[in-house]
Amino acid sequence: MNYRSVGDLSFLTNKHVSKVPRDVELIVGIPRSGMLVASIVSLKLNLPLTDLYSFQRNDDLKKGNTRSYKHNELVKPWDAKKILLVDDSIASGNSMRAAVDMVKQVFSGEVVTMVAFAQRENIGSVDLHLETVEQPRLFEWNIMHHRLLANACLDIDGVLCVDPTHTENDDGPNYLGFLQSTRPLFIPTIKVAHLVTSRLEKYRGETEEWLQRHGVEYGQLHMLDLPSAAERRRLNMHSKFKAQIYHNDPHAVLFIESEEHQALEIMKLSNKPVFCIETNEMYVPGKSLPAIKAHVIRKGLTLKSKILSKFKKLIARFAPIAG
């Protein structure tokens, strides 16, 4: 599972933005995801920006009032002599080819094509790319709408909707009010294989009603069959329950969890990738940076304990002599 975040994208543009030809006068983004990359590139190079459809219509270029751009004299997109046509990624190449065709129907200048993420077999389909990332790949900006959700498990609170406040989480009337009126966060556009939540089974009716009202499609809804929230806290079942559901489905390839500590625990128990909403990180067994950090910290603490132990033994050995 190859994952890239907006932070990764910003880092890559810093590293490779010098590849953009110096005589490019205008950045044109392919909606929607290409506009994210195009915006970052245009801001860092201080170049004017427009989208593909505004370019096709030759709409006036929009400008802010806080600073001037390079090529600030450009009023119409077609006045540019060279443009950079940008998308976030390339797979089959159909989207980029269609965009180039649209541009060349109305524009006689030079077109340079760029994507942030390419694959080895299609690098030659564009003029510039920032990084080679093979399939399967997910991006922070498309993860809740990717076809992989058809084989994924999703948490509810903190993912599909906001988390309850301390007052709302009373396992009583306040919580019932939360279940009925909580605000949606990220509603997937793909039918999800599993919704896996630490909510109690006794709240299934309210949960199903909210999901239906907000258009969430799913295969199965898994809830904890315990009598109370107090019992759930006593057993500390959150991560174990989620990891078991995830592990038991051999077709499930991704879990999306809201909280970092649960995400790391689910990854460890299931031995499968987990994406964390809280940190925008993909935690992969044996590869995740947080897991490596945790290992280093544990190793460091162990070494520290050993040194302290030896030091104490040394003190104890010579203490009688000092006396």
Long-range contacts (C-beta under 8 A, 24 or more apart in sequence): 1-136, 1-137, 1-138, 1-253, 1-254, 1-273, 1-282, 1-284, 2-133, 2-134, 2-135, 2-136, 2-137, 2-138, 3-137, 3-138, 3-139, 3-140, 3-143, 3-275, 3-282, 4-116, 4-117, 4-131, 4-133, 4-137, 4-138, 4-139, 4-140, 5-139, 5-140, 5-280, 5-281, 6-36, 6-140, 6-141, 6-280, 7-280, 9-36, 9-37, 9-40, 9-116, 9-130, 10-40, 12-116, 12-130, 12-131, 13-37, 13-40, 13-41, 13-44, 13-116, 13-130, 14-44, 15-130, 16-130, 17-41, 17-44, 17-45, 19-128, 20-45, 20-84, 20-112, 20-114, 20-128, 21-82, 21-84, 21-112, 23-81, 23-82, 24-82, 24-83, 24-84, 24-112, 25-70, 25-71, 25-74, 25-80, 25-81, 25-82, 25-83, 26-50, 26-61, 26-71, 26-74, 26-77, 26-80, 26-82, 26-83, 26-84, 27-83, 27-84, 27-86, 28-52, 28-55, 28-77, 28-83, 28-84, 28-85, 28-86, 28-103, 29-86, 29-87, 30-85, 30-86, 30-87, 30-95, 30-96, 30-99, 33-87, 33-88, 33-89, 33-139, 33-141, 33-142, 34-86, 34-87, 34-88, 36-88, 36-141, 37-86, 37-87, 37-88, 37-114, 37-115, 37-116, 38-84, 38-86, 41-84, 41-86, 41-114, 45-70, 46-70, 47-71, 47-84, 48-72, 48-74, 50-77, 52-85, 52-99, 52-102, 52-103, 55-83, 55-103, 55-106, 55-107, 56-102, 56-103, 56-105, 56-106, 58-106, 77-107, 78-106, 78-107, 78-109, 80-109, 81-109, 81-110, 82-109, 82-110, 82-111, 82-112, 83-107, 83-109, 83-110, 83-111, 83-112, 84-112, 84-113, 84-114, 85-111, 85-112, 85-113, 85-114, 86-113, 86-114, 86-115, 87-114, 87-115, 87-116, 88-115, 88-116, 88-117, 88-139, 88-141, 89-115, 89-116, 89-117, 89-118, 89-133, 89-137, 89-139, 90-115, 90-117, 90-118, 90-119, 90-122, 90-125, 90-126, 90-129, 91-119, 91-122, 91-135, 92-122, 93-122, 93-125, 96-125, 96-126, 97-125, 136-253, 138-254, 138-275, 138-282, 140-280, 143-256, 143-275, 144-186, 144-187, 144-188, 144-189, 144-256, 145-188, 145-189, 145-190, 146-190, 147-190, 148-253, 148-254, 149-188, 149-190, 149-191, 149-192, 149-193, 149-254, 150-190, 150-191, 150-192, 150-193, 151-193, 151-251, 151-252, 151-253, 151-254, 152-192, 152-193, 152-194, 152-252, 152-253, 152-254, 152-255, 152-256, 153-192, 153-193, 153-194, 153-195, 153-196, 153-242, 153-245, 153-246, 153-249, 153-252, 153-254, 153-255, 153-256, 154-188, 154-192, 154-194, 154-195, 154-196, 154-218, 154-255, 154-256, 155-195, 155-196, 155-197, 155-242, 155-255, 155-256, 155-257, 155-258, 155-262, 156-195, 156-197, 156-199, 156-207, 157-197, 157-198, 157-199, 157-258, 158-185, 158-258, 158-259, 158-277, 158-278, 159-185, 159-186, 159-256, 159-257, 159-258, 159-277, 160-184, 160-185, 160-186, 160-187, 160-188, 160-195, 160-211, 160-214, 160-216, 161-185, 161-210, 163-258, 169-229, 171-200, 171-228, 171-229, 171-230, 175-203, 176-203, 176-206, 179-203, 179-206, 179-207, 179-210, 180-206, 180-209, 180-210, 182-210, 184-214, 186-277, 187-214, 187-215, 187-216, 188-216, 188-217, 190-217, 191-217, 191-218, 191-219, 192-216, 192-217, 192-218, 192-219, 193-218, 193-219, 193-220, 193-249, 193-251, 193-252, 194-218, 194-219, 194-220, 194-221, 194-222, 194-245, 194-246, 194-249, 194-252, 195-220, 195-221, 195-222, 196-222, 196-241, 196-242, 196-245, 196-246, 196-255, 197-221, 197-222, 197-223, 197-224, 198-224, 198-232, 198-237, 198-238, 198-241, 198-242, 199-223, 199-224, 200-224, 200-225, 200-226, 200-227, 200-228, 200-229, 200-232, 201-225, 201-226, 202-227, 238-262, 239-265, 239-266, 239-269, 240-265, 240-269, 242-266, 243-268, 243-269, 243-270, 244-269, 246-270, 246-272, 247-271, 247-272, 260-290, 264-288, 264-290, 264-291, 264-294, 267-291
